[in-house]
Amino acid sequence: MVEPKYPGAVERYVNMGDCYNKQALWPLREAIMVCMAGYKGCYQRAYRCLDAASEIMEDQRAMLLTDELSQKLAKRAHGILSREVPRRKSMEPGHVKQRFLGAVTHKGPLCLYDTALAQCDRIYELTDSCGLAHELLIHVLAGAAARGYDVVACPDPMAPDRLAHLLIPPLGLAFLTAPAALLLPEAPYRRLRLDTAADSEVLRQSRPRLRFAKKVSAALVEEAVSSLAQAKAMHDDLENIYNPHVDFLLVDEMAQDVWDEILTF
């Protein structure tokens, strides 16, 4: 439900509840209540698991991310910029759009790599299991935009404040993070193994903790996926209950009325 900011003056209420056959739904109220309570509880459990997994992943990242590593990845990003992103004559900076390319779904983690491949034919694959890609991508993003190129910044769905992928469509260039669970559908133009960029001594000392953290975070994500699958099944049950008792012709009429009103203004 969305509340209008200026009801009656600028927006108005659209009551989709008028499209239900309330008399037919009344005898089904107990089944509806069970499904409603069940699927919302599954979503809450999934969110808790994903939040916990995200915290553990951040701990992995913090173990490896030293000042030296940040400088190393920044230097590598500047090398990529000098090689792949020529300066434009125009001094106008490029526009930055933010779009999610992946998600955690009831079928598991997924990433729409094909969407990137449809726009870019030169792919840098970033092998990254500890969330280090952001430290490289943030510099590529700033440099490409400063040189006048429009870019698409794709946040990590598990940590939306960090970048997981970056697309520069005018150059046909993309940087796609590929964790162990997800594979690119075709061979990349170049591959950067970010996990190996960490300090070898820090990596050696942290290896037991990293191994444990990866195991626990993977289990939490798996539990979240299971909860999302249960939520979807319950939501499907709700749709099966409701659909026979919804006047979809009235829904279409209401949508047309709203559209006609928008055109009038």
ChimeraX commands (.cxc) that place a marker at each C-alpha (Angstrom):
marker #1 position 0.00,0.00,0.00 radius 0.5
marker #1 position 1.29,3.47,-0.92 radius 0.5
marker #1 position -0.11,6.52,0.84 radius 0.5
marker #1 position -0.66,9.56,-1.42 radius 0.5
marker #1 position 1.38,12.58,-0.37 radius 0.5
marker #1 position -1.27,15.11,-1.41 radius 0.5
marker #1 position -4.52,13.08,-1.55 radius 0.5
marker #1 position -7.22,14.60,-3.71 radius 0.5
marker #1 position -5.03,17.48,-4.87 radius 0.5
marker #1 position -2.24,15.64,-6.67 radius 0.5
marker #1 position -2.82,11.91,-6.07 radius 0.5
marker #1 position -5.79,9.79,-5.09 radius 0.5
marker #1 position -6.50,6.40,-3.56 radius 0.5
marker #1 position -7.02,3.42,-5.87 radius 0.5
marker #1 position -8.84,0.69,-3.95 radius 0.5
marker #1 position -7.99,-2.64,-5.55 radius 0.5
marker #1 position -10.02,-4.33,-2.82 radius 0.5
marker #1 position -13.15,-3.58,-4.83 radius 0.5
marker #1 position -11.98,-6.24,-7.30 radius 0.5
marker #1 position -12.36,-9.09,-4.78 radius 0.5
marker #1 position -15.48,-11.23,-4.47 radius 0.5
marker #1 position -15.72,-10.79,-0.71 radius 0.5
marker #1 position -18.64,-13.19,-0.28 radius 0.5
marker #1 position -16.65,-16.00,-1.93 radius 0.5
marker #1 position -13.50,-15.25,0.09 radius 0.5
marker #1 position -15.21,-15.14,3.50 radius 0.5
marker #1 position -15.56,-18.96,3.83 radius 0.5
marker #1 position -11.86,-19.28,2.90 radius 0.5
marker #1 position -10.61,-16.88,5.57 radius 0.5
marker #1 position -8.95,-19.52,7.79 radius 0.5
marker #1 position -6.87,-20.93,4.90 radius 0.5
marker #1 position -5.90,-17.39,3.92 radius 0.5
marker #1 position -4.83,-16.51,7.47 radius 0.5
marker #1 position -2.64,-19.64,7.73 radius 0.5
marker #1 position -0.89,-18.87,4.42 radius 0.5
marker #1 position -0.46,-15.18,5.32 radius 0.5
marker #1 position 1.15,-15.94,8.68 radius 0.5
marker #1 position 3.31,-18.71,7.25 radius 0.5
marker #1 position 4.88,-16.96,4.29 radius 0.5
marker #1 position 5.63,-13.76,6.18 radius 0.5
marker #1 position 7.43,-15.82,8.84 radius 0.5
marker #1 position 9.51,-17.52,6.14 radius 0.5
marker #1 position 10.56,-14.16,4.72 radius 0.5
marker #1 position 11.57,-12.91,8.16 radius 0.5
marker #1 position 13.70,-16.02,8.74 radius 0.5
marker #1 position 15.31,-15.63,5.30 radius 0.5
marker #1 position 16.16,-11.97,6.01 radius 0.5
marker #1 position 17.73,-12.86,9.37 radius 0.5
marker #1 position 19.89,-15.55,7.75 radius 0.5
marker #1 position 20.99,-13.20,4.96 radius 0.5
marker #1 position 21.80,-10.44,7.46 radius 0.5
marker #1 position 23.94,-12.87,9.48 radius 0.5
marker #1 position 25.68,-14.16,6.34 radius 0.5
marker #1 position 26.38,-10.59,5.27 radius 0.5
marker #1 position 27.99,-9.80,8.64 radius 0.5
marker #1 position 30.24,-12.87,8.37 radius 0.5
marker #1 position 31.21,-11.93,4.80 radius 0.5
marker #1 position 32.13,-8.45,6.00 radius 0.5
marker #1 position 34.33,-10.06,8.64 radius 0.5
marker #1 position 36.13,-12.05,5.91 radius 0.5
marker #1 position 36.69,-8.86,3.95 radius 0.5
marker #1 position 38.01,-6.99,6.99 radius 0.5
marker #1 position 40.54,-9.78,7.67 radius 0.5
marker #1 position 42.22,-9.31,4.31 radius 0.5
marker #1 position 41.68,-5.64,3.49 radius 0.5
marker #1 position 44.85,-3.87,4.60 radius 0.5
marker #1 position 46.00,-0.41,3.52 radius 0.5
marker #1 position 48.59,-2.08,1.30 radius 0.5
marker #1 position 45.93,-4.18,-0.44 radius 0.5
marker #1 position 43.71,-1.14,-1.01 radius 0.5
marker #1 position 46.63,0.70,-2.60 radius 0.5
marker #1 position 47.52,-2.35,-4.69 radius 0.5
marker #1 position 43.98,-2.66,-6.07 radius 0.5
marker #1 position 43.77,1.09,-6.70 radius 0.5
marker #1 position 47.02,0.91,-8.69 radius 0.5
marker #1 position 45.68,-2.01,-10.71 radius 0.5
marker #1 position 42.48,-0.06,-11.41 radius 0.5
marker #1 position 44.47,2.93,-12.69 radius 0.5
marker #1 position 46.44,0.59,-14.95 radius 0.5
marker #1 position 43.19,-0.76,-16.39 radius 0.5
marker #1 position 41.91,2.78,-16.95 radius 0.5
marker #1 position 45.03,3.82,-18.82 radius 0.5
marker #1 position 44.81,0.69,-20.98 radius 0.5
marker #1 position 41.07,0.35,-21.60 radius 0.5
marker #1 position 39.41,3.75,-21.07 radius 0.5
marker #1 position 40.74,6.49,-23.38 radius 0.5
marker #1 position 39.94,10.08,-22.50 radius 0.5
marker #1 position 37.16,11.71,-24.46 radius 0.5
marker #1 position 37.47,15.17,-25.95 radius 0.5
marker #1 position 34.34,16.31,-24.15 radius 0.5
marker #1 position 34.95,17.47,-20.60 radius 0.5
marker #1 position 31.42,16.51,-19.51 radius 0.5
marker #1 position 31.50,13.72,-16.92 radius 0.5
marker #1 position 29.57,10.55,-17.67 radius 0.5
marker #1 position 26.34,9.56,-15.98 radius 0.5
marker #1 position 26.23,6.79,-13.39 radius 0.5
marker #1 position 23.21,4.48,-13.21 radius 0.5
marker #1 position 22.79,2.01,-10.39 radius 0.5
marker #1 position 21.25,-1.36,-11.19 radius 0.5
marker #1 position 21.23,-4.72,-9.42 radius 0.5
marker #1 position 22.54,-7.50,-11.64 radius 0.5
marker #1 position 22.10,-10.32,-9.12 radius 0.5
marker #1 position 20.01,-11.47,-6.17 radius 0.5
marker #1 position 19.44,-14.26,-3.70 radius 0.5
marker #1 position 16.23,-16.01,-4.80 radius 0.5
marker #1 position 14.18,-19.08,-3.91 radius 0.5
marker #1 position 16.29,-20.91,-6.53 radius 0.5
marker #1 position 19.54,-19.79,-4.95 radius 0.5
marker #1 position 21.98,-16.95,-5.70 radius 0.5
marker #1 position 21.86,-15.85,-9.31 radius 0.5
marker #1 position 23.43,-13.20,-11.51 radius 0.5
marker #1 position 22.12,-12.08,-14.90 radius 0.5
marker #1 position 25.46,-12.23,-16.65 radius 0.5
marker #1 position 23.68,-12.47,-20.02 radius 0.5
marker #1 position 22.36,-8.93,-19.49 radius 0.5
marker #1 position 25.94,-7.68,-19.23 radius 0.5
marker #1 position 27.09,-9.78,-22.19 radius 0.5
marker #1 position 24.32,-8.31,-24.34 radius 0.5
marker #1 position 25.85,-4.85,-23.82 radius 0.5
marker #1 position 29.56,-5.63,-23.50 radius 0.5
marker #1 position 31.83,-8.00,-25.39 radius 0.5
marker #1 position 35.03,-7.40,-23.40 radius 0.5
marker #1 position 34.62,-8.95,-19.97 radius 0.5
marker #1 position 37.00,-8.74,-17.05 radius 0.5
marker #1 position 36.16,-11.64,-14.73 radius 0.5
marker #1 position 36.94,-10.84,-11.09 radius 0.5
marker #1 position 37.47,-14.01,-9.09 radius 0.5
marker #1 position 36.51,-12.85,-5.62 radius 0.5
marker #1 position 35.24,-14.81,-2.62 radius 0.5
marker #1 position 35.94,-12.20,0.08 radius 0.5
marker #1 position 34.27,-8.99,-1.17 radius 0.5
marker #1 position 37.45,-7.31,-2.45 radius 0.5
marker #1 position 36.06,-6.36,-5.88 radius 0.5
marker #1 position 34.63,-3.08,-4.58 radius 0.5
marker #1 position 38.13,-1.74,-3.83 radius 0.5
marker #1 position 39.03,-2.11,-7.52 radius 0.5
marker #1 position 35.68,-1.19,-9.07 radius 0.5
marker #1 position 35.19,2.08,-7.18 radius 0.5
marker #1 position 38.35,3.47,-8.82 radius 0.5
marker #1 position 37.38,2.21,-12.29 radius 0.5
marker #1 position 33.92,3.75,-11.83 radius 0.5
marker #1 position 35.31,7.16,-10.81 radius 0.5
marker #1 position 37.89,7.16,-13.59 radius 0.5
marker #1 position 35.50,6.10,-16.37 radius 0.5
marker #1 position 32.87,8.66,-15.35 radius 0.5
marker #1 position 35.51,11.41,-15.10 radius 0.5
marker #1 position 36.61,10.59,-18.65 radius 0.5
marker #1 position 33.08,11.11,-19.97 radius 0.5
marker #1 position 31.67,7.59,-20.15 radius 0.5
marker #1 position 28.23,6.55,-18.93 radius 0.5
marker #1 position 28.55,3.61,-16.56 radius 0.5
marker #1 position 26.24,1.15,-14.84 radius 0.5
marker #1 position 27.21,0.42,-11.23 radius 0.5
marker #1 position 25.86,-2.87,-9.87 radius 0.5
marker #1 position 25.81,-3.24,-6.06 radius 0.5
marker #1 position 26.37,-6.51,-4.26 radius 0.5
marker #1 position 22.88,-7.74,-3.22 radius 0.5
marker #1 position 24.37,-9.02,0.05 radius 0.5
marker #1 position 26.04,-5.65,0.74 radius 0.5
marker #1 position 24.38,-2.87,-1.31 radius 0.5
marker #1 position 26.94,-0.29,-0.16 radius 0.5
marker #1 position 29.63,-2.16,-2.13 radius 0.5
marker #1 position 30.01,-2.70,-5.88 radius 0.5
marker #1 position 30.01,-6.22,-7.32 radius 0.5
marker #1 position 29.96,-5.43,-11.05 radius 0.5
marker #1 position 30.57,-2.48,-13.36 radius 0.5
marker #1 position 29.45,-1.97,-16.96 radius 0.5
marker #1 position 30.78,0.64,-19.38 radius 0.5
marker #1 position 28.48,0.07,-22.40 radius 0.5
marker #1 position 29.96,2.82,-24.66 radius 0.5
marker #1 position 33.24,0.88,-24.60 radius 0.5
marker #1 position 31.68,-2.59,-24.60 radius 0.5
marker #1 position 33.59,-3.18,-21.37 radius 0.5
marker #1 position 32.35,-4.90,-18.21 radius 0.5
marker #1 position 33.83,-6.04,-14.91 radius 0.5
marker #1 position 31.90,-9.00,-13.50 radius 0.5
marker #1 position 32.55,-10.62,-10.14 radius 0.5
marker #1 position 32.31,-14.40,-10.32 radius 0.5
marker #1 position 32.27,-16.16,-6.93 radius 0.5
marker #1 position 32.84,-19.90,-6.82 radius 0.5
marker #1 position 29.09,-20.68,-6.90 radius 0.5
marker #1 position 28.45,-18.71,-10.12 radius 0.5
marker #1 position 30.19,-19.12,-13.46 radius 0.5
marker #1 position 30.27,-16.81,-16.46 radius 0.5
marker #1 position 28.44,-18.29,-19.48 radius 0.5
marker #1 position 31.47,-17.70,-21.71 radius 0.5
marker #1 position 35.23,-17.25,-21.46 radius 0.5
marker #1 position 36.25,-13.74,-20.31 radius 0.5
marker #1 position 38.51,-11.29,-22.13 radius 0.5
marker #1 position 40.70,-11.17,-19.02 radius 0.5
marker #1 position 40.61,-12.70,-15.57 radius 0.5
marker #1 position 41.76,-11.07,-12.32 radius 0.5
marker #1 position 42.17,-13.29,-9.26 radius 0.5
marker #1 position 41.54,-10.80,-6.47 radius 0.5
marker #1 position 41.78,-13.38,-3.69 radius 0.5
marker #1 position 45.47,-13.86,-4.47 radius 0.5
marker #1 position 46.11,-10.10,-4.25 radius 0.5
marker #1 position 45.92,-10.21,-0.45 radius 0.5
marker #1 position 49.11,-10.22,1.58 radius 0.5
marker #1 position 50.37,-13.81,1.69 radius 0.5
marker #1 position 51.21,-13.69,5.40 radius 0.5
marker #1 position 47.80,-12.22,6.32 radius 0.5
marker #1 position 46.18,-14.85,4.11 radius 0.5
marker #1 position 48.14,-17.65,5.79 radius 0.5
marker #1 position 47.29,-16.50,9.30 radius 0.5
marker #1 position 43.61,-15.96,8.45 radius 0.5
marker #1 position 43.08,-19.16,6.45 radius 0.5
marker #1 position 41.39,-21.19,9.27 radius 0.5
marker #1 position 39.03,-18.32,10.11 radius 0.5
marker #1 position 38.31,-17.69,6.43 radius 0.5
marker #1 position 37.53,-21.36,5.84 radius 0.5
marker #1 position 35.16,-21.43,8.84 radius 0.5
marker #1 position 33.52,-18.12,7.89 radius 0.5
marker #1 position 32.89,-19.28,4.31 radius 0.5
marker #1 position 31.37,-22.52,5.53 radius 0.5
marker #1 position 29.04,-20.76,8.00 radius 0.5
marker #1 position 27.99,-18.00,5.57 radius 0.5
marker #1 position 27.27,-20.58,2.85 radius 0.5
marker #1 position 25.08,-22.54,5.30 radius 0.5
marker #1 position 23.20,-19.38,6.25 radius 0.5
marker #1 position 22.57,-18.49,2.60 radius 0.5
marker #1 position 21.39,-22.05,1.97 radius 0.5
marker #1 position 18.95,-21.75,4.88 radius 0.5
marker #1 position 17.74,-18.41,3.53 radius 0.5
marker #1 position 17.16,-19.94,0.10 radius 0.5
marker #1 position 15.18,-22.78,1.70 radius 0.5
marker #1 position 13.03,-20.24,3.57 radius 0.5
marker #1 position 12.45,-18.24,0.39 radius 0.5
marker #1 position 11.38,-21.42,-1.40 radius 0.5
marker #1 position 8.88,-22.15,1.40 radius 0.5
marker #1 position 7.61,-18.57,1.23 radius 0.5
marker #1 position 7.08,-18.84,-2.52 radius 0.5
marker #1 position 5.18,-22.11,-2.15 radius 0.5
marker #1 position 2.87,-20.49,0.43 radius 0.5
marker #1 position 2.47,-17.41,-1.75 radius 0.5
marker #1 position 1.50,-19.69,-4.65 radius 0.5
marker #1 position -1.15,-21.24,-2.38 radius 0.5
marker #1 position -2.48,-17.75,-1.66 radius 0.5
marker #1 position -2.68,-16.97,-5.36 radius 0.5
marker #1 position -4.56,-20.21,-5.99 radius 0.5
marker #1 position -7.08,-19.21,-3.32 radius 0.5
marker #1 position -7.50,-15.62,-4.48 radius 0.5
marker #1 position -7.32,-15.81,-8.29 radius 0.5
marker #1 position -10.74,-17.44,-8.90 radius 0.5
marker #1 position -12.33,-14.68,-6.84 radius 0.5
marker #1 position -10.74,-11.61,-8.45 radius 0.5
marker #1 position -12.56,-9.62,-11.15 radius 0.5
marker #1 position -9.63,-9.02,-13.50 radius 0.5
marker #1 position -11.84,-7.18,-16.00 radius 0.5
marker #1 position -12.52,-4.63,-13.27 radius 0.5
marker #1 position -8.76,-4.45,-12.57 radius 0.5
marker #1 position -8.18,-3.61,-16.25 radius 0.5
marker #1 position -10.94,-0.98,-16.18 radius 0.5
marker #1 position -9.45,0.68,-13.10 radius 0.5
marker #1 position -5.99,0.69,-14.70 radius 0.5
marker #1 position -7.41,2.27,-17.86 radius 0.5
marker #1 position -9.21,4.94,-15.80 radius 0.5
marker #1 position -5.97,5.83,-14.01 radius 0.5
marker #1 position -4.09,5.95,-17.32 radius 0.5
marker #1 position -6.73,8.20,-18.90 radius 0.5
marker #1 position -6.50,10.49,-15.88 radius 0.5
marker #1 position -2.69,10.69,-16.23 radius 0.5
marker #1 position -3.00,11.55,-19.93 radius 0.5
marker #1 position -5.50,14.29,-19.12 radius 0.5
marker #1 position -3.02,16.00,-16.81 radius 0.5
marker link #1:1,2 radius 0.2
marker link #1:2,3 radius 0.2
marker link #1:3,4 radius 0.2
marker link #1:4,5 radius 0.2
marker link #1:5,6 radius 0.2
marker link #1:6,7 radius 0.2
marker link #1:7,8 radius 0.2
marker link #1:8,9 radius 0.2
marker link #1:9,10 radius 0.2
marker link #1:10,11 radius 0.2
marker link #1:11,12 radius 0.2
marker link #1:12,13 radius 0.2
marker link #1:13,14 radius 0.2
marker link #1:14,15 radius 0.2
marker link #1:15,16 radius 0.2
marker link #1:16,17 radius 0.2
marker link #1:17,18 radius 0.2
marker link #1:18,19 radius 0.2
marker link #1:19,20 radius 0.2
marker link #1:20,21 radius 0.2
marker link #1:21,22 radius 0.2
marker link #1:22,23 radius 0.2
marker link #1:23,24 radius 0.2
marker link #1:24,25 radius 0.2
marker link #1:25,26 radius 0.2
marker link #1:26,27 radius 0.2
marker link #1:27,28 radius 0.2
marker link #1:28,29 radius 0.2
marker link #1:29,30 radius 0.2
marker link #1:30,31 radius 0.2
marker link #1:31,32 radius 0.2
marker link #1:32,33 radius 0.2
marker link #1:33,34 radius 0.2
marker link #1:34,35 radius 0.2
marker link #1:35,36 radius 0.2
marker link #1:36,37 radius 0.2
marker link #1:37,38 radius 0.2
marker link #1:38,39 radius 0.2
marker link #1:39,40 radius 0.2
marker link #1:40,41 radius 0.2
marker link #1:41,42 radius 0.2
marker link #1:42,43 radius 0.2
marker link #1:43,44 radius 0.2
marker link #1:44,45 radius 0.2
marker link #1:45,46 radius 0.2
marker link #1:46,47 radius 0.2
marker link #1:47,48 radius 0.2
marker link #1:48,49 radius 0.2
marker link #1:49,50 radius 0.2
marker link #1:50,51 radius 0.2
marker link #1:51,52 radius 0.2
marker link #1:52,53 radius 0.2
marker link #1:53,54 radius 0.2
marker link #1:54,55 radius 0.2
marker link #1:55,56 radius 0.2
marker link #1:56,57 radius 0.2
marker link #1:57,58 radius 0.2
marker link #1:58,59 radius 0.2
marker link #1:59,60 radius 0.2
marker link #1:60,61 radius 0.2
marker link #1:61,62 radius 0.2
marker link #1:62,63 radius 0.2
marker link #1:63,64 radius 0.2
marker link #1:64,65 radius 0.2
marker link #1:65,66 radius 0.2
marker link #1:66,67 radius 0.2
marker link #1:67,68 radius 0.2
marker link #1:68,69 radius 0.2
marker link #1:69,70 radius 0.2
marker link #1:70,71 radius 0.2
marker link #1:71,72 radius 0.2
marker link #1:72,73 radius 0.2
marker link #1:73,74 radius 0.2
marker link #1:74,75 radius 0.2
marker link #1:75,76 radius 0.2
marker link #1:76,77 radius 0.2
marker link #1:77,78 radius 0.2
marker link #1:78,79 radius 0.2
marker link #1:79,80 radius 0.2
marker link #1:80,81 radius 0.2
marker link #1:81,82 radius 0.2
marker link #1:82,83 radius 0.2
marker link #1:83,84 radius 0.2
marker link #1:84,85 radius 0.2
marker link #1:85,86 radius 0.2
marker link #1:86,87 radius 0.2
marker link #1:87,88 radius 0.2
marker link #1:88,89 radius 0.2
marker link #1:89,90 radius 0.2
marker link #1:90,91 radius 0.2
marker link #1:91,92 radius 0.2
marker link #1:92,93 radius 0.2
marker link #1:93,94 radius 0.2
marker link #1:94,95 radius 0.2
marker link #1:95,96 radius 0.2
marker link #1:96,97 radius 0.2
marker link #1:97,98 radius 0.2
marker link #1:98,99 radius 0.2
marker link #1:99,100 radius 0.2
marker link #1:100,101 radius 0.2
marker link #1:101,102 radius 0.2
marker link #1:102,103 radius 0.2
marker link #1:103,104 radius 0.2
marker link #1:104,105 radius 0.2
marker link #1:105,106 radius 0.2
marker link #1:106,107 radius 0.2
marker link #1:107,108 radius 0.2
marker link #1:108,109 radius 0.2
marker link #1:109,110 radius 0.2
marker link #1:110,111 radius 0.2
marker link #1:111,112 radius 0.2
marker link #1:112,113 radius 0.2
marker link #1:113,114 radius 0.2
marker link #1:114,115 radius 0.2
marker link #1:115,116 radius 0.2
marker link #1:116,117 radius 0.2
marker link #1:117,118 radius 0.2
marker link #1:118,119 radius 0.2
marker link #1:119,120 radius 0.2
marker link #1:120,121 radius 0.2
marker link #1:121,122 radius 0.2
marker link #1:122,123 radius 0.2
marker link #1:123,124 radius 0.2
marker link #1:124,125 radius 0.2
marker link #1:125,126 radius 0.2
marker link #1:126,127 radius 0.2
marker link #1:127,128 radius 0.2
marker link #1:128,129 radius 0.2
marker link #1:129,130 radius 0.2
marker link #1:130,131 radius 0.2
marker link #1:131,132 radius 0.2
marker link #1:132,133 radius 0.2
marker link #1:133,134 radius 0.2
marker link #1:134,135 radius 0.2
marker link #1:135,136 radius 0.2
marker link #1:136,137 radius 0.2
marker link #1:137,138 radius 0.2
marker link #1:138,139 radius 0.2
marker link #1:139,140 radius 0.2
marker link #1:140,141 radius 0.2
marker link #1:141,142 radius 0.2
marker link #1:142,143 radius 0.2
marker link #1:143,144 radius 0.2
marker link #1:144,145 radius 0.2
marker link #1:145,146 radius 0.2
marker link #1:146,147 radius 0.2
marker link #1:147,148 radius 0.2
marker link #1:148,149 radius 0.2
marker link #1:149,150 radius 0.2
marker link #1:150,151 radius 0.2
marker link #1:151,152 radius 0.2
marker link #1:152,153 radius 0.2
marker link #1:153,154 radius 0.2
marker link #1:154,155 radius 0.2
marker link #1:155,156 radius 0.2
marker link #1:156,157 radius 0.2
marker link #1:157,158 radius 0.2
marker link #1:158,159 radius 0.2
marker link #1:159,160 radius 0.2
marker link #1:160,161 radius 0.2
marker link #1:161,162 radius 0.2
marker link #1:162,163 radius 0.2
marker link #1:163,164 radius 0.2
marker link #1:164,165 radius 0.2
marker link #1:165,166 radius 0.2
marker link #1:166,167 radius 0.2
marker link #1:167,168 radius 0.2
marker link #1:168,169 radius 0.2
marker link #1:169,170 radius 0.2
marker link #1:170,171 radius 0.2
marker link #1:171,172 radius 0.2
marker link #1:172,173 radius 0.2
marker link #1:173,174 radius 0.2
marker link #1:174,175 radius 0.2
marker link #1:175,176 radius 0.2
marker link #1:176,177 radius 0.2
marker link #1:177,178 radius 0.2
marker link #1:178,179 radius 0.2
marker link #1:179,180 radius 0.2
marker link #1:180,181 radius 0.2
marker link #1:181,182 radius 0.2
marker link #1:182,183 radius 0.2
marker link #1:183,184 radius 0.2
marker link #1:184,185 radius 0.2
marker link #1:185,186 radius 0.2
marker link #1:186,187 radius 0.2
marker link #1:187,188 radius 0.2
marker link #1:188,189 radius 0.2
marker link #1:189,190 radius 0.2
marker link #1:190,191 radius 0.2
marker link #1:191,192 radius 0.2
marker link #1:192,193 radius 0.2
marker link #1:193,194 radius 0.2
marker link #1:194,195 radius 0.2
marker link #1:195,196 radius 0.2
marker link #1:196,197 radius 0.2
marker link #1:197,198 radius 0.2
marker link #1:198,199 radius 0.2
marker link #1:199,200 radius 0.2
marker link #1:200,201 radius 0.2
marker link #1:201,202 radius 0.2
marker link #1:202,203 radius 0.2
marker link #1:203,204 radius 0.2
marker link #1:204,205 radius 0.2
marker link #1:205,206 radius 0.2
marker link #1:206,207 radius 0.2
marker link #1:207,208 radius 0.2
marker link #1:208,209 radius 0.2
marker link #1:209,210 radius 0.2
marker link #1:210,211 radius 0.2
marker link #1:211,212 radius 0.2
marker link #1:212,213 radius 0.2
marker link #1:213,214 radius 0.2
marker link #1:214,215 radius 0.2
marker link #1:215,216 radius 0.2
marker link #1:216,217 radius 0.2
marker link #1:217,218 radius 0.2
marker link #1:218,219 radius 0.2
marker link #1:219,220 radius 0.2
marker link #1:220,221 radius 0.2
marker link #1:221,222 radius 0.2
marker link #1:222,223 radius 0.2
marker link #1:223,224 radius 0.2
marker link #1:224,225 radius 0.2
marker link #1:225,226 radius 0.2
marker link #1:226,227 radius 0.2
marker link #1:227,228 radius 0.2
marker link #1:228,229 radius 0.2
marker link #1:229,230 radius 0.2
marker link #1:230,231 radius 0.2
marker link #1:231,232 radius 0.2
marker link #1:232,233 radius 0.2
marker link #1:233,234 radius 0.2
marker link #1:234,235 radius 0.2
marker link #1:235,236 radius 0.2
marker link #1:236,237 radius 0.2
marker link #1:237,238 radius 0.2
marker link #1:238,239 radius 0.2
marker link #1:239,240 radius 0.2
marker link #1:240,241 radius 0.2
marker link #1:241,242 radius 0.2
marker link #1:242,243 radius 0.2
marker link #1:243,244 radius 0.2
marker link #1:244,245 radius 0.2
marker link #1:245,246 radius 0.2
marker link #1:246,247 radius 0.2
marker link #1:247,248 radius 0.2
marker link #1:248,249 radius 0.2
marker link #1:249,250 radius 0.2
marker link #1:250,251 radius 0.2
marker link #1:251,252 radius 0.2
marker link #1:252,253 radius 0.2
marker link #1:253,254 radius 0.2
marker link #1:254,255 radius 0.2
marker link #1:255,256 radius 0.2
marker link #1:256,257 radius 0.2
marker link #1:257,258 radius 0.2
marker link #1:258,259 radius 0.2
marker link #1:259,260 radius 0.2
marker link #1:260,261 radius 0.2
marker link #1:261,262 radius 0.2
marker link #1:262,263 radius 0.2
marker link #1:263,264 radius 0.2
marker link #1:264,265 radius 0.2
view
